[in-house]
Amino acid sequence: MKKATIVIQGMHCASCASNTERSLRKVPGVRSASVSLLFKKGTVDIGDGSEVTEEQLKDAVKRAGYEARSISFS
């Protein structure tokens, strides 16, 4: 399984993190998403064989009202 780590700017409360998680989970191919308000980061698990792009993840964060500063895949 592939993972993506996203540095997120603009979150200031638990609801912000929850809304961002929900938006990331809606991206096709994303199996799970977890967002930490404390560390201002999100971690996304991508299903085997799924092609999730950096642009899709950035758009999901933007839909929640925040900015994805950087994304790294591992």
Predicted model as a PDB file, atoms N, CA, C, CB and O in Angstrom, pLDDT in the B-factor column:
MODEL        1                                                                  
ATOM      1  N   MET A   1       0.841  -1.170   0.000  1.00 82.00           N  
ATOM      2  CA  MET A   1       0.000   0.000   0.000  1.00 82.00           C  
ATOM      3  C   MET A   1       0.899   1.251   0.000  1.00 82.00           C  
ATOM      4  CB  MET A   1      -0.964  -0.012   1.226  1.00 82.00           C  
ATOM      5  O   MET A   1       1.932   1.297   0.668  1.00 82.00           O  
ATOM      6  N   LYS A   2       0.483   2.226  -0.746  1.00 94.00           N  
ATOM      7  CA  LYS A   2       1.208   3.479  -0.872  1.00 94.00           C  
ATOM      8  C   LYS A   2       0.651   4.491   0.141  1.00 94.00           C  
ATOM      9  CB  LYS A   2       1.107   4.031  -2.326  1.00 94.00           C  
ATOM     10  O   LYS A   2      -0.536   4.463   0.468  1.00 94.00           O  
ATOM     11  N   LYS A   3       1.517   5.380   0.629  1.00 96.00           N  
ATOM     12  CA  LYS A   3       1.089   6.422   1.556  1.00 96.00           C  
ATOM     13  C   LYS A   3       1.482   7.786   1.014  1.00 96.00           C  
ATOM     14  CB  LYS A   3       1.699   6.200   2.956  1.00 96.00           C  
ATOM     15  O   LYS A   3       2.465   7.926   0.286  1.00 96.00           O  
ATOM     16  N   ALA A   4       0.695   8.786   1.383  1.00 98.00           N  
ATOM     17  CA  ALA A   4       1.031  10.170   1.058  1.00 98.00           C  
ATOM     18  C   ALA A   4       0.976  10.973   2.347  1.00 98.00           C  
ATOM     19  CB  ALA A   4       0.059  10.764  -0.025  1.00 98.00           C  
ATOM     20  O   ALA A   4       0.067  10.802   3.159  1.00 98.00           O  
ATOM     21  N   THR A   5       1.953  11.847   2.528  1.00 98.00           N  
ATOM     22  CA  THR A   5       1.974  12.759   3.669  1.00 98.00           C  
ATOM     23  C   THR A   5       1.802  14.170   3.140  1.00 98.00           C  
ATOM     24  CB  THR A   5       3.299  12.623   4.495  1.00 98.00           C  
ATOM     25  O   THR A   5       2.502  14.591   2.219  1.00 98.00           O  
ATOM     26  N   ILE A   6       0.867  14.891   3.727  1.00 98.00           N  
ATOM     27  CA  ILE A   6       0.501  16.222   3.245  1.00 98.00           C  
ATOM     28  C   ILE A   6       0.707  17.243   4.360  1.00 98.00           C  
ATOM     29  CB  ILE A   6      -0.970  16.246   2.746  1.00 98.00           C  
ATOM     30  O   ILE A   6       0.185  17.072   5.461  1.00 98.00           O  
ATOM     31  N   VAL A   7       1.457  18.294   4.083  1.00 98.00           N  
ATOM     32  CA  VAL A   7       1.590  19.407   5.024  1.00 98.00           C  
ATOM     33  C   VAL A   7       0.469  20.390   4.695  1.00 98.00           C  
ATOM     34  CB  VAL A   7       3.023  20.096   4.933  1.00 98.00           C  
ATOM     35  O   VAL A   7       0.356  20.866   3.565  1.00 98.00           O  
ATOM     36  N   ILE A   8      -0.357  20.685   5.702  1.00 98.00           N  
ATOM     37  CA  ILE A   8      -1.570  21.475   5.489  1.00 98.00           C  
ATOM     38  C   ILE A   8      -1.487  22.795   6.262  1.00 98.00           C  
ATOM     39  CB  ILE A   8      -2.824  20.673   5.921  1.00 98.00           C  
ATOM     40  O   ILE A   8      -1.147  22.818   7.445  1.00 98.00           O  
ATOM     41  N   GLN A   9      -1.800  23.874   5.578  1.00 97.00           N  
ATOM     42  CA  GLN A   9      -1.774  25.201   6.194  1.00 97.00           C  
ATOM     43  C   GLN A   9      -3.190  25.735   6.335  1.00 97.00           C  
ATOM     44  CB  GLN A   9      -0.912  26.177   5.366  1.00 97.00           C  
ATOM     45  O   GLN A   9      -4.023  25.559   5.447  1.00 97.00           O  
ATOM     46  N   GLY A  10      -3.456  26.395   7.469  1.00 97.00           N  
ATOM     47  CA  GLY A  10      -4.728  27.085   7.644  1.00 97.00           C  
ATOM     48  C   GLY A  10      -5.681  26.469   8.646  1.00 97.00           C  
ATOM     49  O   GLY A  10      -6.681  27.096   8.996  1.00 97.00           O  
ATOM     50  N   MET A  11      -5.406  25.256   9.124  1.00 97.00           N  
ATOM     51  CA  MET A  11      -6.301  24.623  10.096  1.00 97.00           C  
ATOM     52  C   MET A  11      -6.061  25.230  11.476  1.00 97.00           C  
ATOM     53  CB  MET A  11      -6.087  23.079  10.131  1.00 97.00           C  
ATOM     54  O   MET A  11      -4.923  25.512  11.850  1.00 97.00           O  
ATOM     55  N   HIS A  12      -7.156  25.430  12.236  1.00 95.00           N  
ATOM     56  CA  HIS A  12      -7.003  25.999  13.568  1.00 95.00           C  
ATOM     57  C   HIS A  12      -7.862  25.330  14.635  1.00 95.00           C  
ATOM     58  CB  HIS A  12      -7.325  27.445  13.522  1.00 95.00           C  
ATOM     59  O   HIS A  12      -7.832  25.746  15.793  1.00 95.00           O  
ATOM     60  N   CYS A  13      -8.631  24.298  14.268  1.00 96.00           N  
ATOM     61  CA  CYS A  13      -9.452  23.614  15.268  1.00 96.00           C  
ATOM     62  C   CYS A  13      -9.671  22.158  14.859  1.00 96.00           C  
ATOM     63  CB  CYS A  13     -10.810  24.335  15.449  1.00 96.00           C  
ATOM     64  O   CYS A  13      -9.343  21.760  13.741  1.00 96.00           O  
ATOM     65  N   ALA A  14     -10.229  21.375  15.776  1.00 96.00           N  
ATOM     66  CA  ALA A  14     -10.471  19.959  15.506  1.00 96.00           C  
ATOM     67  C   ALA A  14     -11.456  19.764  14.351  1.00 96.00           C  
ATOM     68  CB  ALA A  14     -10.997  19.269  16.762  1.00 96.00           C  
ATOM     69  O   ALA A  14     -11.347  18.803  13.589  1.00 96.00           O  
ATOM     70  N   SER A  15     -12.401  20.667  14.233  1.00 97.00           N  
ATOM     71  CA  SER A  15     -13.371  20.583  13.138  1.00 97.00           C  
ATOM     72  C   SER A  15     -12.670  20.759  11.782  1.00 97.00           C  
ATOM     73  CB  SER A  15     -14.479  21.652  13.316  1.00 97.00           C  
ATOM     74  O   SER A  15     -13.039  20.120  10.797  1.00 97.00           O  
ATOM     75  N   CYS A  16     -11.668  21.624  11.748  1.00 96.00           N  
ATOM     76  CA  CYS A  16     -10.886  21.822  10.515  1.00 96.00           C  
ATOM     77  C   CYS A  16     -10.244  20.504  10.089  1.00 96.00           C  
ATOM     78  CB  CYS A  16      -9.793  22.913  10.720  1.00 96.00           C  
ATOM     79  O   CYS A  16     -10.321  20.113   8.925  1.00 96.00           O  
ATOM     80  N   ALA A  17      -9.617  19.833  11.033  1.00 97.00           N  
ATOM     81  CA  ALA A  17      -8.942  18.567  10.742  1.00 97.00           C  
ATOM     82  C   ALA A  17      -9.960  17.514  10.291  1.00 97.00           C  
ATOM     83  CB  ALA A  17      -8.161  18.068  11.985  1.00 97.00           C  
ATOM     84  O   ALA A  17      -9.705  16.763   9.350  1.00 97.00           O  
ATOM     85  N   SER A  18     -11.096  17.463  10.957  1.00 97.00           N  
ATOM     86  CA  SER A  18     -12.143  16.501  10.616  1.00 97.00           C  
ATOM     87  C   SER A  18     -12.690  16.745   9.209  1.00 97.00           C  
ATOM     88  CB  SER A  18     -13.280  16.572  11.639  1.00 97.00           C  
ATOM     89  O   SER A  18     -12.883  15.798   8.446  1.00 97.00           O  
ATOM     90  N   ASN A  19     -12.939  17.997   8.867  1.00 97.00           N  
ATOM     91  CA  ASN A  19     -13.436  18.331   7.525  1.00 97.00           C  
ATOM     92  C   ASN A  19     -12.417  17.966   6.451  1.00 97.00           C  
ATOM     93  CB  ASN A  19     -13.776  19.825   7.436  1.00 97.00           C  
ATOM     94  O   ASN A  19     -12.788  17.499   5.373  1.00 97.00           O  
ATOM     95  N   THR A  20     -11.137  18.177   6.742  1.00 98.00           N  
ATOM     96  CA  THR A  20     -10.086  17.847   5.780  1.00 98.00           C  
ATOM     97  C   THR A  20      -9.999  16.337   5.587  1.00 98.00           C  
ATOM     98  CB  THR A  20      -8.727  18.406   6.247  1.00 98.00           C  
ATOM     99  O   THR A  20      -9.864  15.865   4.458  1.00 98.00           O  
ATOM    100  N   GLU A  21     -10.075  15.577   6.679  1.00 98.00           N  
ATOM    101  CA  GLU A  21     -10.077  14.107   6.587  1.00 98.00           C  
ATOM    102  C   GLU A  21     -11.223  13.632   5.704  1.00 98.00           C  
ATOM    103  CB  GLU A  21     -10.189  13.468   7.993  1.00 98.00           C  
ATOM    104  O   GLU A  21     -11.030  12.802   4.815  1.00 98.00           O  
ATOM    105  N   ARG A  22     -12.406  14.159   5.951  1.00 98.00           N  
ATOM    106  CA  ARG A  22     -13.595  13.751   5.193  1.00 98.00           C  
ATOM    107  C   ARG A  22     -13.416  14.035   3.706  1.00 98.00           C  
ATOM    108  CB  ARG A  22     -14.846  14.476   5.722  1.00 98.00           C  
ATOM    109  O   ARG A  22     -13.781  13.213   2.865  1.00 98.00           O  
ATOM    110  N   SER A  23     -12.861  15.188   3.383  1.00 98.00           N  
ATOM    111  CA  SER A  23     -12.641  15.554   1.989  1.00 98.00           C  
ATOM    112  C   SER A  23     -11.613  14.627   1.334  1.00 98.00           C  
ATOM    113  CB  SER A  23     -12.178  17.014   1.889  1.00 98.00           C  
ATOM    114  O   SER A  23     -11.795  14.216   0.188  1.00 98.00           O  
ATOM    115  N   LEU A  24     -10.547  14.300   2.043  1.00 98.00           N  
ATOM    116  CA  LEU A  24      -9.512  13.409   1.500  1.00 98.00           C  
ATOM    117  C   LEU A  24     -10.062  12.001   1.264  1.00 98.00           C  
ATOM    118  CB  LEU A  24      -8.305  13.349   2.454  1.00 98.00           C  
ATOM    119  O   LEU A  24      -9.691  11.347   0.290  1.00 98.00           O  
ATOM    120  N   ARG A  25     -10.939  11.536   2.146  1.00 98.00           N  
ATOM    121  CA  ARG A  25     -11.509  10.187   1.998  1.00 98.00           C  
ATOM    122  C   ARG A  25     -12.388  10.062   0.756  1.00 98.00           C  
ATOM    123  CB  ARG A  25     -12.323   9.825   3.235  1.00 98.00           C  
ATOM    124  O   ARG A  25     -12.617   8.955   0.269  1.00 98.00           O  
ATOM    125  N   LYS A  26     -12.875  11.172   0.248  1.00 98.00           N  
ATOM    126  CA  LYS A  26     -13.745  11.145  -0.935  1.00 98.00           C  
ATOM    127  C   LYS A  26     -12.965  10.970  -2.242  1.00 98.00           C  
ATOM    128  CB  LYS A  26     -14.561  12.426  -1.000  1.00 98.00           C  
ATOM    129  O   LYS A  26     -13.561  10.709  -3.287  1.00 98.00           O  
ATOM    130  N   VAL A  27     -11.643  11.111  -2.190  1.00 98.00           N  
ATOM    131  CA  VAL A  27     -10.820  10.958  -3.397  1.00 98.00           C  
ATOM    132  C   VAL A  27     -10.816   9.476  -3.786  1.00 98.00           C  
ATOM    133  CB  VAL A  27      -9.346  11.489  -3.161  1.00 98.00           C  
ATOM    134  O   VAL A  27     -10.483   8.628  -2.958  1.00 98.00           O  
ATOM    135  N   PRO A  28     -11.183   9.147  -5.039  1.00 97.00           N  
ATOM    136  CA  PRO A  28     -11.177   7.751  -5.469  1.00 97.00           C  
ATOM    137  C   PRO A  28      -9.787   7.139  -5.316  1.00 97.00           C  
ATOM    138  CB  PRO A  28     -11.646   7.639  -6.925  1.00 97.00           C  
ATOM    139  O   PRO A  28      -8.792   7.705  -5.767  1.00 97.00           O  
ATOM    140  N   GLY A  29      -9.736   5.962  -4.667  1.00 96.00           N  
ATOM    141  CA  GLY A  29      -8.467   5.276  -4.455  1.00 96.00           C  
ATOM    142  C   GLY A  29      -7.910   5.456  -3.056  1.00 96.00           C  
ATOM    143  O   GLY A  29      -7.020   4.710  -2.646  1.00 96.00           O  
ATOM    144  N   VAL A  30      -8.420   6.439  -2.313  1.00 97.00           N  
ATOM    145  CA  VAL A  30      -7.967   6.663  -0.938  1.00 97.00           C  
ATOM    146  C   VAL A  30      -8.709   5.684  -0.028  1.00 97.00           C  
ATOM    147  CB  VAL A  30      -8.211   8.156  -0.488  1.00 97.00           C  
ATOM    148  O   VAL A  30      -9.939   5.673   0.027  1.00 97.00           O  
ATOM    149  N   ARG A  31      -7.932   4.863   0.685  1.00 97.00           N  
ATOM    150  CA  ARG A  31      -8.536   3.878   1.600  1.00 97.00           C  
ATOM    151  C   ARG A  31      -8.813   4.484   2.966  1.00 97.00           C  
ATOM    152  CB  ARG A  31      -7.623   2.657   1.754  1.00 97.00           C  
ATOM    153  O   ARG A  31      -9.829   4.178   3.589  1.00 97.00           O  
ATOM    154  N   SER A  32      -7.908   5.349   3.437  1.00 97.00           N  
ATOM    155  CA  SER A  32      -8.121   6.002   4.723  1.00 97.00           C  
ATOM    156  C   SER A  32      -7.326   7.302   4.759  1.00 97.00           C  
ATOM    157  CB  SER A  32      -7.712   5.072   5.897  1.00 97.00           C  
ATOM    158  O   SER A  32      -6.366   7.489   4.012  1.00 97.00           O  
ATOM    159  N   ALA A  33      -7.753   8.191   5.647  1.00 98.00           N  
ATOM    160  CA  ALA A  33      -7.066   9.479   5.807  1.00 98.00           C  
ATOM    161  C   ALA A  33      -7.095   9.855   7.274  1.00 98.00           C  
ATOM    162  CB  ALA A  33      -7.726  10.597   4.932  1.00 98.00           C  
ATOM    163  O   ALA A  33      -8.089   9.643   7.969  1.00 98.00           O  
ATOM    164  N   SER A  34      -5.990  10.416   7.731  1.00 98.00           N  
ATOM    165  CA  SER A  34      -5.879  10.873   9.106  1.00 98.00           C  
ATOM    166  C   SER A  34      -5.180  12.223   9.099  1.00 98.00           C  
ATOM    167  CB  SER A  34      -5.109   9.843   9.991  1.00 98.00           C  
ATOM    168  O   SER A  34      -4.127  12.379   8.481  1.00 98.00           O  
ATOM    169  N   VAL A  35      -5.767  13.203   9.787  1.00 98.00           N  
ATOM    170  CA  VAL A  35      -5.199  14.548   9.809  1.00 98.00           C  
ATOM    171  C   VAL A  35      -4.916  14.951  11.249  1.00 98.00           C  
ATOM    172  CB  VAL A  35      -6.153  15.568   9.131  1.00 98.00           C  
ATOM    173  O   VAL A  35      -5.781  14.819  12.115  1.00 98.00           O  
ATOM    174  N   SER A  36      -3.713  15.439  11.506  1.00 98.00           N  
ATOM    175  CA  SER A  36      -3.309  15.910  12.830  1.00 98.00           C  
ATOM    176  C   SER A  36      -3.306  17.433  12.854  1.00 98.00           C  
ATOM    177  CB  SER A  36      -1.912  15.356  13.210  1.00 98.00           C  
ATOM    178  O   SER A  36      -2.551  18.074  12.123  1.00 98.00           O  
ATOM    179  N   LEU A  37      -4.155  18.004  13.699  1.00 97.00           N  
ATOM    180  CA  LEU A  37      -4.184  19.448  13.867  1.00 97.00           C  
ATOM    181  C   LEU A  37      -2.872  19.926  14.498  1.00 97.00           C  
ATOM    182  CB  LEU A  37      -5.393  19.871  14.732  1.00 97.00           C  
ATOM    183  O   LEU A  37      -2.327  20.956  14.102  1.00 97.00           O  
ATOM    184  N   LEU A  38      -2.375  19.177  15.473  1.00 97.00           N  
ATOM    185  CA  LEU A  38      -1.155  19.551  16.196  1.00 97.00           C  
ATOM    186  C   LEU A  38       0.054  19.674  15.266  1.00 97.00           C  
ATOM    187  CB  LEU A  38      -0.861  18.526  17.285  1.00 97.00           C  
ATOM    188  O   LEU A  38       0.818  20.635  15.342  1.00 97.00           O  
ATOM    189  N   PHE A  39       0.209  18.677  14.385  1.00 97.00           N  
ATOM    190  CA  PHE A  39       1.371  18.663  13.492  1.00 97.00           C  
ATOM    191  C   PHE A  39       1.095  19.304  12.131  1.00 97.00           C  
ATOM    192  CB  PHE A  39       1.836  17.244  13.288  1.00 97.00           C  
ATOM    193  O   PHE A  39       2.002  19.450  11.312  1.00 97.00           O  
ATOM    194  N   LYS A  40      -0.175  19.688  11.895  1.00 97.00           N  
ATOM    195  CA  LYS A  40      -0.566  20.308  10.618  1.00 97.00           C  
ATOM    196  C   LYS A  40      -0.227  19.408   9.437  1.00 97.00           C  
ATOM    197  CB  LYS A  40       0.124  21.668  10.448  1.00 97.00           C  
ATOM    198  O   LYS A  40       0.231  19.874   8.394  1.00 97.00           O  
ATOM    199  N   LYS A  41      -0.462  18.097   9.621  1.00 98.00           N  
ATOM    200  CA  LYS A  41      -0.157  17.124   8.576  1.00 98.00           C  
ATOM    201  C   LYS A  41      -1.289  16.127   8.415  1.00 98.00           C  
ATOM    202  CB  LYS A  41       1.145  16.391   8.889  1.00 98.00           C  
ATOM    203  O   LYS A  41      -2.033  15.836   9.352  1.00 98.00           O  
ATOM    204  N   GLY A  42      -1.396  15.615   7.203  1.00 98.00           N  
ATOM    205  CA  GLY A  42      -2.345  14.559   6.933  1.00 98.00           C  
ATOM    206  C   GLY A  42      -1.609  13.368   6.354  1.00 98.00           C  
ATOM    207  O   GLY A  42      -0.625  13.524   5.632  1.00 98.00           O  
ATOM    208  N   THR A  43      -2.096  12.164   6.676  1.00 98.00           N  
ATOM    209  CA  THR A  43      -1.550  10.937   6.114  1.00 98.00           C  
ATOM    210  C   THR A  43      -2.682  10.211   5.405  1.00 98.00           C  
ATOM    211  CB  THR A  43      -0.897  10.036   7.219  1.00 98.00           C  
ATOM    212  O   THR A  43      -3.768  10.034   5.956  1.00 98.00           O  
ATOM    213  N   VAL A  44      -2.409   9.797   4.179  1.00 98.00           N  
ATOM    214  CA  VAL A  44      -3.416   9.134   3.351  1.00 98.00           C  
ATOM    215  C   VAL A  44      -2.881   7.774   2.933  1.00 98.00           C  
ATOM    216  CB  VAL A  44      -3.782   9.996   2.101  1.00 98.00           C  
ATOM    217  O   VAL A  44      -1.753   7.667   2.452  1.00 98.00           O  
ATOM    218  N   ASP A  45      -3.696   6.724   3.117  1.00 97.00           N  
ATOM    219  CA  ASP A  45      -3.362   5.393   2.624  1.00 97.00           C  
ATOM    220  C   ASP A  45      -4.063   5.205   1.284  1.00 97.00           C  
ATOM    221  CB  ASP A  45      -3.779   4.276   3.648  1.00 97.00           C  
ATOM    222  O   ASP A  45      -5.270   5.411   1.162  1.00 97.00           O  
ATOM    223  N   ILE A  46      -3.285   4.812   0.289  1.00 97.00           N  
ATOM    224  CA  ILE A  46      -3.807   4.647  -1.065  1.00 97.00           C  
ATOM    225  C   ILE A  46      -3.852   3.161  -1.384  1.00 97.00           C  
ATOM    226  CB  ILE A  46      -2.938   5.418  -2.109  1.00 97.00           C  
ATOM    227  O   ILE A  46      -2.874   2.444  -1.169  1.00 97.00           O  
ATOM    228  N   GLY A  47      -4.981   2.701  -1.894  1.00 92.00           N  
ATOM    229  CA  GLY A  47      -5.158   1.289  -2.204  1.00 92.00           C  
ATOM    230  C   GLY A  47      -4.220   0.794  -3.292  1.00 92.00           C  
ATOM    231  O   GLY A  47      -3.821   1.550  -4.178  1.00 92.00           O  
ATOM    232  N   ASP A  48      -3.875  -0.485  -3.214  1.00 89.00           N  
ATOM    233  CA  ASP A  48      -3.010  -1.099  -4.229  1.00 89.00           C  
ATOM    234  C   ASP A  48      -3.637  -0.960  -5.611  1.00 89.00           C  
ATOM    235  CB  ASP A  48      -2.755  -2.592  -3.903  1.00 89.00           C  
ATOM    236  O   ASP A  48      -4.828  -1.214  -5.794  1.00 89.00           O  
ATOM    237  N   GLY A  49      -2.832  -0.558  -6.568  1.00 89.00           N  
ATOM    238  CA  GLY A  49      -3.304  -0.414  -7.935  1.00 89.00           C  
ATOM    239  C   GLY A  49      -4.037   0.889  -8.202  1.00 89.00           C  
ATOM    240  O   GLY A  49      -4.418   1.154  -9.342  1.00 89.00           O  
ATOM    241  N   SER A  50      -4.240   1.699  -7.192  1.00 90.00           N  
ATOM    242  CA  SER A  50      -4.925   2.980  -7.374  1.00 90.00           C  
ATOM    243  C   SER A  50      -3.917   4.056  -7.747  1.00 90.00           C  
ATOM    244  CB  SER A  50      -5.695   3.381  -6.095  1.00 90.00           C  
ATOM    245  O   SER A  50      -2.803   4.095  -7.224  1.00 90.00           O  
ATOM    246  N   GLU A  51      -4.320   4.910  -8.641  1.00 91.00           N  
ATOM    247  CA  GLU A  51      -3.478   6.032  -9.057  1.00 91.00           C  
ATOM    248  C   GLU A  51      -4.080   7.318  -8.523  1.00 91.00           C  
ATOM    249  CB  GLU A  51      -3.335   6.091 -10.605  1.00 91.00           C  
ATOM    250  O   GLU A  51      -4.963   7.910  -9.142  1.00 91.00           O  
ATOM    251  N   VAL A  52      -3.597   7.738  -7.378  1.00 95.00           N  
ATOM    252  CA  VAL A  52      -4.039   9.003  -6.782  1.00 95.00           C  
ATOM    253  C   VAL A  52      -2.932  10.016  -7.037  1.00 95.00           C  
ATOM    254  CB  VAL A  52      -4.349   8.856  -5.229  1.00 95.00           C  
ATOM    255  O   VAL A  52      -1.769   9.775  -6.715  1.00 95.00           O  
ATOM    256  N   THR A  53      -3.305  11.151  -7.617  1.00 96.00           N  
ATOM    257  CA  THR A  53      -2.298  12.153  -7.971  1.00 96.00           C  
ATOM    258  C   THR A  53      -2.168  13.221  -6.889  1.00 96.00           C  
ATOM    259  CB  THR A  53      -2.649  12.806  -9.308  1.00 96.00           C  
ATOM    260  O   THR A  53      -3.050  13.400  -6.050  1.00 96.00           O  
ATOM    261  N   GLU A  54      -1.054  13.915  -6.937  1.00 96.00           N  
ATOM    262  CA  GLU A  54      -0.812  15.031  -6.029  1.00 96.00           C  
ATOM    263  C   GLU A  54      -1.903  16.084  -6.207  1.00 96.00           C  
ATOM    264  CB  GLU A  54       0.587  15.649  -6.276  1.00 96.00           C  
ATOM    265  O   GLU A  54      -2.370  16.678  -5.235  1.00 96.00           O  
ATOM    266  N   GLU A  55      -2.299  16.305  -7.450  1.00 97.00           N  
ATOM    267  CA  GLU A  55      -3.323  17.313  -7.757  1.00 97.00           C  
ATOM    268  C   GLU A  55      -4.665  16.950  -7.121  1.00 97.00           C  
ATOM    269  CB  GLU A  55      -3.487  17.463  -9.280  1.00 97.00           C  
ATOM    270  O   GLU A  55      -5.362  17.829  -6.614  1.00 97.00           O  
ATOM    271  N   GLN A  56      -5.036  15.673  -7.141  1.00 98.00           N  
ATOM    272  CA  GLN A  56      -6.293  15.241  -6.521  1.00 98.00           C  
ATOM    273  C   GLN A  56      -6.282  15.511  -5.016  1.00 98.00           C  
ATOM    274  CB  GLN A  56      -6.536  13.744  -6.787  1.00 98.00           C  
ATOM    275  O   GLN A  56      -7.281  15.957  -4.452  1.00 98.00           O  
ATOM    276  N   LEU A  57      -5.154  15.240  -4.376  1.00 98.00           N  
ATOM    277  CA  LEU A  57      -5.046  15.463  -2.936  1.00 98.00           C  
ATOM    278  C   LEU A  57      -5.065  16.954  -2.615  1.00 98.00           C  
ATOM    279  CB  LEU A  57      -3.765  14.819  -2.387  1.00 98.00           C  
ATOM    280  O   LEU A  57      -5.707  17.373  -1.653  1.00 98.00           O  
ATOM    281  N   LYS A  58      -4.366  17.754  -3.416  1.00 98.00           N  
ATOM    282  CA  LYS A  58      -4.377  19.210  -3.214  1.00 98.00           C  
ATOM    283  C   LYS A  58      -5.786  19.761  -3.366  1.00 98.00           C  
ATOM    284  CB  LYS A  58      -3.428  19.905  -4.209  1.00 98.00           C  
ATOM    285  O   LYS A  58      -6.213  20.614  -2.588  1.00 98.00           O  
ATOM    286  N   ASP A  59      -6.506  19.271  -4.371  1.00 98.00           N  
ATOM    287  CA  ASP A  59      -7.878  19.728  -4.593  1.00 98.00           C  
ATOM    288  C   ASP A  59      -8.781  19.365  -3.412  1.00 98.00           C  
ATOM    289  CB  ASP A  59      -8.437  19.122  -5.888  1.00 98.00           C  
ATOM    290  O   ASP A  59      -9.636  20.158  -3.015  1.00 98.00           O  
ATOM    291  N   ALA A  60      -8.592  18.167  -2.851  1.00 98.00           N  
ATOM    292  CA  ALA A  60      -9.411  17.739  -1.709  1.00 98.00           C  
ATOM    293  C   ALA A  60      -9.164  18.634  -0.500  1.00 98.00           C  
ATOM    294  CB  ALA A  60      -9.114  16.270  -1.349  1.00 98.00           C  
ATOM    295  O   ALA A  60     -10.105  19.000   0.204  1.00 98.00           O  
ATOM    296  N   VAL A  61      -7.904  18.987  -0.257  1.00 98.00           N  
ATOM    297  CA  VAL A  61      -7.577  19.886   0.858  1.00 98.00           C  
ATOM    298  C   VAL A  61      -8.174  21.268   0.599  1.00 98.00           C  
ATOM    299  CB  VAL A  61      -6.034  19.987   1.055  1.00 98.00           C  
ATOM    300  O   VAL A  61      -8.702  21.907   1.509  1.00 98.00           O  
ATOM    301  N   LYS A  62      -8.084  21.719  -0.645  1.00 98.00           N  
ATOM    302  CA  LYS A  62      -8.625  23.030  -1.010  1.00 98.00           C  
ATOM    303  C   LYS A  62     -10.148  23.068  -0.843  1.00 98.00           C  
ATOM    304  CB  LYS A  62      -8.246  23.378  -2.459  1.00 98.00           C  
ATOM    305  O   LYS A  62     -10.695  24.072  -0.388  1.00 98.00           O  
ATOM    306  N   ARG A  63     -10.832  21.982  -1.208  1.00 97.00           N  
ATOM    307  CA  ARG A  63     -12.295  21.905  -1.041  1.00 97.00           C  
ATOM    308  C   ARG A  63     -12.689  22.057   0.427  1.00 97.00           C  
ATOM    309  CB  ARG A  63     -12.833  20.564  -1.592  1.00 97.00           C  
ATOM    310  O   ARG A  63     -13.758  22.581   0.740  1.00 97.00           O  
ATOM    311  N   ALA A  64     -11.815  21.595   1.323  1.00 97.00           N  
ATOM    312  CA  ALA A  64     -12.088  21.718   2.761  1.00 97.00           C  
ATOM    313  C   ALA A  64     -11.772  23.125   3.263  1.00 97.00           C  
ATOM    314  CB  ALA A  64     -11.272  20.682   3.552  1.00 97.00           C  
ATOM    315  O   ALA A  64     -12.115  23.472   4.394  1.00 97.00           O  
ATOM    316  N   GLY A  65     -11.118  23.939   2.425  1.00 97.00           N  
ATOM    317  CA  GLY A  65     -10.859  25.322   2.782  1.00 97.00           C  
ATOM    318  C   GLY A  65      -9.439  25.623   3.236  1.00 97.00           C  
ATOM    319  O   GLY A  65      -9.183  26.665   3.839  1.00 97.00           O  
ATOM    320  N   TYR A  66      -8.511  24.707   2.945  1.00 98.00           N  
ATOM    321  CA  TYR A  66      -7.137  24.872   3.419  1.00 98.00           C  
ATOM    322  C   TYR A  66      -6.156  24.710   2.263  1.00 98.00           C  
ATOM    323  CB  TYR A  66      -6.820  23.858   4.538  1.00 98.00           C  
ATOM    324  O   TYR A  66      -6.560  24.486   1.122  1.00 98.00           O  
ATOM    325  N   GLU A  67      -4.873  24.823   2.564  1.00 98.00           N  
ATOM    326  CA  GLU A  67      -3.857  24.742   1.503  1.00 98.00           C  
ATOM    327  C   GLU A  67      -2.888  23.599   1.788  1.00 98.00           C  
ATOM    328  CB  GLU A  67      -3.084  26.080   1.378  1.00 98.00           C  
ATOM    329  O   GLU A  67      -2.349  23.482   2.888  1.00 98.00           O  
ATOM    330  N   ALA A  68      -2.679  22.760   0.776  1.00 98.00           N  
ATOM    331  CA  ALA A  68      -1.680  21.694   0.867  1.00 98.00           C  
ATOM    332  C   ALA A  68      -0.333  22.300   0.465  1.00 98.00           C  
ATOM    333  CB  ALA A  68      -2.059  20.455  -0.052  1.00 98.00           C  
ATOM    334  O   ALA A  68      -0.117  22.612  -0.706  1.00 98.00           O  
ATOM    335  N   ARG A  69       0.569  22.465   1.431  1.00 96.00           N  
ATOM    336  CA  ARG A  69       1.854  23.102   1.169  1.00 96.00           C  
ATOM    337  C   ARG A  69       2.816  22.155   0.468  1.00 96.00           C  
ATOM    338  CB  ARG A  69       2.469  23.599   2.466  1.00 96.00           C  
ATOM    339  O   ARG A  69       3.557  22.574  -0.422  1.00 96.00           O  
ATOM    340  N   SER A  70       2.815  20.891   0.856  1.00 97.00           N  
ATOM    341  CA  SER A  70       3.677  19.912   0.188  1.00 97.00           C  
ATOM    342  C   SER A  70       3.079  18.521   0.380  1.00 97.00           C  
ATOM    343  CB  SER A  70       5.140  19.971   0.746  1.00 97.00           C  
ATOM    344  O   SER A  70       2.390  18.243   1.361  1.00 97.00           O  
ATOM    345  N   ILE A  71       3.368  17.658  -0.596  1.00 97.00           N  
ATOM    346  CA  ILE A  71       2.893  16.279  -0.556  1.00 97.00           C  
ATOM    347  C   ILE A  71       4.060  15.373  -0.915  1.00 97.00           C  
ATOM    348  CB  ILE A  71       1.683  16.057  -1.529  1.00 97.00           C  
ATOM    349  O   ILE A  71       4.756  15.603  -1.904  1.00 97.00           O  
ATOM    350  N   SER A  72       4.267  14.341  -0.102  1.00 97.00           N  
ATOM    351  CA  SER A  72       5.309  13.351  -0.418  1.00 97.00           C  
ATOM    352  C   SER A  72       4.682  11.970  -0.401  1.00 97.00           C  
ATOM    353  CB  SER A  72       6.503  13.431   0.595  1.00 97.00           C  
ATOM    354  O   SER A  72       3.862  11.662   0.464  1.00 97.00           O  
ATOM    355  N   PHE A  73       5.069  11.140  -1.357  1.00 96.00           N  
ATOM    356  CA  PHE A  73       4.572   9.772  -1.456  1.00 96.00           C  
ATOM    357  C   PHE A  73       5.637   8.798  -0.997  1.00 96.00           C  
ATOM    358  CB  PHE A  73       4.136   9.450  -2.891  1.00 96.00           C  
ATOM    359  O   PHE A  73       6.826   9.011  -1.231  1.00 96.00           O  
ATOM    360  N   SER A  74       5.214   7.739  -0.350  1.00 93.00           N  
ATOM    361  CA  SER A  74       6.156   6.683   0.057  1.00 93.00           C  
ATOM    362  C   SER A  74       5.521   5.322  -0.113  1.00 93.00           C  
ATOM    363  CB  SER A  74       6.606   6.876   1.518  1.00 93.00           C  
ATOM    364  O   SER A  74       6.152   4.306   0.176  1.00 93.00           O  
TER     365      SER A  74                                                      
ENDMDL                                                                          
END                                                                             
